[in-house]
Amino acid sequence: MGCRSSAAIIFAYPMTQQDTLSTTSTPVSEVPSKASAHVGTGYHSPHEIIGWLPATATPWQQDSAIRAHYKFPEVDWSKRVNPMKTPLGKADAPSGFSLKKPMYHSKSLVQPDSVYRPEYAAYRQGVAGDPIPYNIANDDLITSILLGCFILATVSISQTGNFIHRQLKYFFHPLREGTTVITETSNELRFQLFLLLQTSLLFALIFFFYTKTFGNGTSSLPQHLVIGIYTSIITVYFMFKAVAYNLVGWVFFDRKKNEQWTKSGLFLVATQGIALFPIVMLHAYFNFSIETTVIYTTVIIILAKLLSFYKTYVIFFKKGGAFVQFFLYFCAFEIVPLGILWSVLVFIDHYLKVNF
């Protein structure tokens, strides 16, 4: 025990006046002999041992007297079991120093616990900076897809220019009764299906731009996976509309009118993909504002709905004159599905941000 601990003992066990008077007459030189005479008589508290000393005894003499009556074992703590280990842990195996061994293989306070390894983060250098925000222009996968869409669309348009001209002509100038309809080739049909997928991708990219700018929070999923989910939802929306149109047309209209509307509807979707491609490229690679992109996209959707409104009336309801039925038909197959699509996209975006 140090001098400070002995002094603390003095304050903890104050000497009475009787003890002071009895020990005053004892000289300091006789302290060791008197203290040693009580060693074999049993346990003595520090208060008793200090009481045997004169009142003039210094703290060092008090400490020496206490040390003479207590045996303090010397413990080599390097050979004792580490009490800071996890329960039921085994002793550390002897291991020498090696430059080939990783630093995190060194001993830990909780070794051999394989779960808690705080030393993994102890060797990082520097401070983590702000992550670089995601940008379509830096995404090699999306850039490759857009470049491939541009090349395929250019080649397809150059080879099917007559088909596009014919579709535009017949769209605004309906065929007369009894006129033979020119069937589409397999290449022209594949070209329209490709443009339908491109339209879905471009709408998904625009919605992704919108949520990234105006939405709250982000998702930890890869960005191209999120865009792929949006593209799949929009593709299902177009397929659902086509199936619904065919089912209702098969019940209420003849085969020729259904075929005319199928071709016109597919052509409208394909032209939306061609019209949206420039604004997506400008926003992704030339930093066009999201407000301009949203306004442009809204104008394209409104024009497509107006053209669909006109074509539906010309094909199905021009001769019947049932304007109320036509308006309900248009709202049921154009306006309501569009609102459902927007709700589903917003819900999926919120779900991905909350759960991923």
C-alpha positions as MATLAB code, in Angstrom:
seq = 'MGCRSSAAIIFAYPMTQQDTLSTTSTPVSEVPSKASAHVGTGYHSPHEIIGWLPATATPWQQDSAIRAHYKFPEVDWSKRVNPMKTPLGKADAPSGFSLKKPMYHSKSLVQPDSVYRPEYAAYRQGVAGDPIPYNIANDDLITSILLGCFILATVSISQTGNFIHRQLKYFFHPLREGTTVITETSNELRFQLFLLLQTSLLFALIFFFYTKTFGNGTSSLPQHLVIGIYTSIITVYFMFKAVAYNLVGWVFFDRKKNEQWTKSGLFLVATQGIALFPIVMLHAYFNFSIETTVIYTTVIIILAKLLSFYKTYVIFFKKGGAFVQFFLYFCAFEIVPLGILWSVLVFIDHYLKVNF';
ca = [
       0.000    0.000    0.000;
       1.226    3.504   -0.796;
       1.529    6.510    1.439;
      -1.730    7.880    0.142;
      -3.628    4.685    1.089;
      -2.127    4.729    4.579;
      -3.112    8.330    5.045;
      -6.621    7.407    3.930;
      -6.702    4.702    6.594;
      -5.825    7.271    9.206;
      -8.738    9.441    8.231;
     -11.011    6.390    8.030;
     -10.094    5.204   11.545;
      -9.399    8.230   13.742;
      -7.449    7.614   16.927;
      -9.170    8.207   20.212;
      -7.690   10.262   23.012;
      -7.037    7.119   25.055;
      -5.085    5.535   22.225;
      -3.101    8.716   21.806;
      -2.140    8.838   25.459;
      -1.180    5.161   25.517;
       0.990    5.370   22.469;
       2.659    8.692   23.206;
       5.059    7.161   25.637;
       6.209    4.545   23.138;
       9.300    5.652   21.224;
       9.419    5.324   17.449;
      12.482    3.073   17.616;
      10.421    0.446   19.434;
       7.723    0.244   16.822;
       9.041   -2.716   14.849;
       9.565   -4.883   17.922;
       6.206   -4.058   19.357;
       4.420   -4.523   16.092;
       6.171   -7.834   15.456;
       5.059   -9.076   18.844;
       1.465   -9.068   17.688;
       2.010  -10.939   14.408;
       1.220  -14.341   15.740;
      -1.764  -13.357   17.796;
      -4.227  -13.298   14.850;
      -5.679  -10.810   12.436;
      -5.326   -7.112   13.209;
      -7.057   -4.343   11.386;
      -5.092   -1.393    9.987;
      -6.684    0.763   12.690;
      -5.229   -1.444   15.405;
      -1.798   -1.512   13.802;
      -1.692    2.263   13.452;
      -2.949    2.556   17.020;
       0.216    0.888   18.248;
       2.296    3.685   16.737;
       2.982    7.001   18.448;
       1.045   10.045   17.392;
       4.179   11.489   15.815;
       4.558    8.526   13.404;
       4.924    9.639    9.830;
       2.825    8.148    6.985;
       5.860    6.239    5.809;
       6.226    4.619    9.249;
       2.526    3.787    9.291;
       2.823    2.174    5.849;
       5.859    0.156    6.950;
       4.015   -1.106   10.021;
       1.021   -2.213    7.951;
       3.280   -3.939    5.404;
       5.016   -5.782    8.246;
       1.702   -7.337    9.337;
       0.290   -8.155    5.872;
       1.717  -10.317    3.153;
       1.150   -8.897   -0.337;
       1.640  -11.644   -2.953;
       3.470  -10.708   -6.104;
       1.377  -11.675   -9.139;
       2.739  -11.926  -12.665;
      -0.305  -10.716  -14.597;
       1.211  -11.689  -17.917;
       0.798  -15.352  -16.973;
      -2.756  -15.034  -15.675;
      -5.940  -15.598  -17.745;
      -7.245  -12.420  -19.317;
     -10.448  -11.557  -17.385;
     -11.659   -9.319  -20.253;
     -12.331  -12.251  -22.565;
     -15.800  -13.410  -23.441;
     -17.300  -16.060  -21.138;
     -16.008  -19.604  -21.631;
     -13.216  -18.306  -23.857;
      -9.992  -20.234  -24.160;
      -6.540  -18.892  -23.437;
      -4.613  -17.253  -26.237;
      -2.423  -19.633  -28.175;
       1.251  -18.602  -28.249;
       2.101  -17.035  -31.574;
       5.178  -15.247  -32.778;
       5.422  -12.071  -34.786;
       5.182  -12.447  -38.555;
       4.999   -9.853  -41.328;
       2.892  -12.220  -43.441;
       0.080  -12.337  -40.902;
      -2.646   -9.667  -41.316;
      -2.882   -7.083  -38.579;
      -6.422   -8.038  -37.694;
      -5.147  -11.469  -36.585;
      -3.602   -9.834  -33.524;
      -5.049  -10.453  -30.076;
      -8.270   -8.790  -29.099;
      -9.928   -8.172  -25.751;
     -12.793  -10.365  -26.879;
     -10.774  -12.944  -28.763;
     -11.678  -15.678  -29.782;
     -15.125  -14.153  -30.396;
     -15.608  -14.218  -34.200;
     -18.502  -11.736  -34.215;
     -17.179   -8.674  -32.455;
     -13.925   -7.557  -34.079;
     -13.488   -3.831  -33.423;
      -9.957   -3.857  -34.795;
     -11.281   -4.182  -38.348;
     -12.105   -0.487  -38.390;
      -8.983    0.555  -36.477;
      -6.704    0.506  -39.515;
      -8.723    2.680  -41.875;
      -6.881    5.748  -42.997;
      -8.509    9.090  -43.686;
     -12.075   10.262  -43.303;
     -14.950    9.043  -45.453;
     -16.138   11.750  -47.815;
     -19.539   12.469  -49.304;
     -20.596    9.847  -51.869;
     -20.808   10.969  -55.485;
     -24.484   11.347  -56.478;
     -25.766    8.937  -59.071;
     -25.805   10.225  -62.633;
     -27.095    8.477  -65.747;
     -24.173    9.867  -67.729;
     -21.761    7.866  -65.510;
     -23.733    4.607  -65.708;
     -22.110    2.418  -68.348;
     -25.059    0.005  -68.505;
     -27.765    2.634  -69.102;
     -25.503    4.513  -71.512;
     -24.930    1.336  -73.495;
     -28.680    0.631  -73.605;
     -29.482    4.144  -74.803;
     -26.733    3.994  -77.402;
     -28.012    0.617  -78.592;
     -31.577    1.983  -78.781;
     -30.376    4.901  -80.874;
     -28.457    2.687  -83.301;
     -31.257    0.119  -83.652;
     -33.912    2.820  -84.056;
     -31.857    4.579  -86.706;
     -31.264    1.379  -88.691;
     -34.900    0.320  -88.336;
     -36.258    3.682  -89.464;
     -33.960    3.696  -92.475;
     -35.198    0.248  -93.512;
     -38.892    0.783  -92.738;
     -39.371    4.349  -93.928;
     -42.155    3.314  -96.279;
     -43.968    1.642  -93.383;
     -43.873    4.803  -91.251;
     -45.094    6.937  -94.145;
     -47.947    4.516  -94.784;
     -48.952    4.439  -91.113;
     -49.048    8.244  -90.929;
     -51.119    8.430  -94.102;
     -53.684    5.859  -92.957;
     -53.801    7.295  -89.439;
     -55.271   10.635  -90.558;
     -56.979    9.360  -93.727;
     -58.997    6.233  -92.902;
     -59.449    3.630  -95.596;
     -62.732    3.465  -97.423;
     -65.054    0.529  -97.118;
     -63.895   -2.420  -99.214;
     -60.285   -1.164  -99.549;
     -57.694   -3.909  -99.200;
     -55.518   -3.475  -96.122;
     -51.796   -3.993  -96.595;
     -50.587   -6.453  -93.981;
     -47.463   -5.718  -92.017;
     -44.313   -7.754  -92.497;
     -42.552   -9.530  -89.659;
     -39.726   -6.949  -89.698;
     -42.212   -4.098  -89.366;
     -43.964   -5.847  -86.470;
     -40.647   -6.481  -84.693;
     -39.700   -2.857  -85.258;
     -42.888   -1.669  -83.533;
     -42.405   -4.076  -80.635;
     -38.848   -2.795  -80.209;
     -40.138    0.775  -80.133;
     -42.735   -0.255  -77.537;
     -39.955   -1.547  -75.246;
     -37.983    1.622  -75.904;
     -41.015    3.704  -74.954;
     -41.315    1.803  -71.671;
     -37.626    2.348  -70.935;
     -37.785    6.064  -71.699;
     -40.875    6.576  -69.539;
     -39.120    4.669  -66.738;
     -36.039    6.884  -67.047;
     -38.148   10.039  -66.926;
     -39.984    8.791  -63.835;
     -36.609    7.928  -62.296;
     -35.352   11.461  -63.002;
     -38.514   12.870  -61.434;
     -38.314   10.816  -58.225;
     -34.578   11.450  -57.864;
     -35.203   15.205  -57.964;
     -38.522   15.618  -56.158;
     -38.761   12.377  -54.162;
     -37.832   11.910  -50.505;
     -35.080    9.446  -49.696;
     -33.194    6.980  -51.832;
     -33.090    3.233  -52.262;
     -30.021    1.091  -51.598;
     -30.800   -1.077  -54.614;
     -28.662   -0.610  -57.736;
     -30.024    2.196  -59.868;
     -30.234    0.106  -63.040;
     -32.307   -2.481  -61.119;
     -34.758    0.237  -60.031;
     -35.023    1.481  -63.630;
     -35.599   -2.106  -64.774;
     -38.474   -2.486  -62.299;
     -40.094    0.706  -63.593;
     -39.639   -0.457  -67.199;
     -41.290   -3.793  -66.460;
     -44.290   -2.097  -64.822;
     -44.819    0.242  -67.779;
     -44.463   -2.628  -70.266;
     -47.124   -4.587  -68.352;
     -49.332   -1.467  -68.517;
     -49.129   -1.356  -72.334;
     -49.764   -5.093  -72.610;
     -52.748   -4.885  -70.269;
     -54.265   -2.101  -72.366;
     -53.824   -4.113  -75.565;
     -55.475   -7.200  -74.059;
     -58.362   -5.161  -72.636;
     -58.968   -3.425  -75.972;
     -59.016   -6.749  -77.820;
     -61.388   -8.380  -75.337;
     -63.896   -5.521  -75.425;
     -63.551   -5.119  -79.184;
     -64.131   -8.822  -79.716;
     -67.439   -8.514  -77.805;
     -68.835   -5.263  -79.236;
     -67.098   -4.657  -82.604;
     -66.089   -6.586  -85.691;
     -62.697   -8.014  -86.496;
     -61.706   -5.360  -89.024;
     -62.210   -2.480  -86.595;
     -60.259   -4.274  -83.887;
     -57.392   -4.840  -86.296;
     -57.375   -1.174  -87.308;
     -57.276   -0.029  -83.703;
     -54.517   -2.516  -82.760;
     -52.281   -1.170  -85.516;
     -53.091    2.449  -84.652;
     -52.531    1.943  -80.931;
     -49.211    0.184  -81.466;
     -48.123    2.938  -83.823;
     -49.032    5.603  -81.234;
     -46.951    3.893  -78.552;
     -44.013    3.511  -80.953;
     -44.086    7.197  -81.926;
     -44.070    8.199  -78.246;
     -40.786    6.329  -77.872;
     -39.287    8.204  -80.824;
     -40.533   11.562  -79.497;
     -39.245   10.971  -75.944;
     -35.757    9.887  -76.948;
     -34.328   13.423  -77.534;
     -35.472   14.836  -74.186;
     -34.067   11.855  -72.281;
     -30.697   12.250  -73.964;
     -30.673   16.006  -73.334;
     -31.542   15.581  -69.661;
     -29.062   12.768  -69.053;
     -26.041   14.168  -70.897;
     -26.663   17.923  -71.288;
     -28.144   18.734  -67.848;
     -31.572   19.831  -69.003;
     -33.754   20.833  -66.062;
     -36.226   18.314  -64.750;
     -39.021   20.881  -65.098;
     -38.431   21.121  -68.854;
     -38.290   17.330  -69.116;
     -41.572   16.883  -67.220;
     -43.352   19.549  -69.295;
     -42.137   18.006  -72.548;
     -43.217   14.533  -71.447;
     -46.626   15.815  -70.342;
     -47.154   17.452  -73.739;
     -46.248   14.187  -75.507;
     -48.695   12.211  -73.342;
     -51.500   14.733  -73.928;
     -50.929   14.669  -77.695;
     -50.939   10.868  -77.658;
     -54.232   10.836  -75.737;
     -55.794   13.351  -78.139;
     -54.739   11.279  -81.125;
     -56.066    8.173  -79.398;
     -59.320   10.055  -78.712;
     -59.611   10.949  -82.394;
     -58.731    7.473  -83.667;
     -61.116    5.721  -81.278;
     -63.981    7.937  -82.388;
     -63.235    7.469  -86.103;
     -62.932    3.670  -85.912;
     -65.649    2.707  -83.428;
     -68.210    5.500  -82.918;
     -68.264    7.738  -85.975;
     -71.285    6.088  -87.585;
     -73.133    5.251  -84.398;
     -73.124    8.763  -82.952;
     -73.145    7.461  -79.378;
     -71.002   10.196  -77.899;
     -71.685    9.319  -74.245;
     -70.711    5.697  -74.788;
     -67.619    6.838  -76.673;
     -66.561    9.167  -73.842;
     -66.991    6.412  -71.240;
     -65.102    3.997  -73.483;
     -62.207    6.416  -73.835;
     -62.015    7.202  -70.128;
     -62.157    3.520  -69.179;
     -59.295    2.521  -71.493;
     -57.080    5.610  -71.540;
     -57.545    7.892  -68.534;
     -58.224    5.365  -65.750;
     -55.313    3.003  -66.664;
     -52.969    5.995  -66.836;
     -53.965    7.056  -63.316;
     -53.541    3.486  -62.064;
     -50.079    3.328  -63.648;
     -49.014    6.523  -61.881;
     -50.315    5.235  -58.540;
     -48.504    1.921  -58.935;
     -45.218    3.630  -59.845;
     -45.443    5.976  -56.853;
     -46.263    3.053  -54.538;
     -43.370    0.942  -55.855;
     -40.971    3.877  -55.514;
     -42.032    4.420  -51.894;
     -41.849    0.677  -51.164;
     -38.303    0.390  -52.525;
     -37.115    3.389  -50.537;
     -38.643    2.173  -47.260;
     -37.735   -1.530  -47.477;
     -34.467   -1.363  -49.372;
];
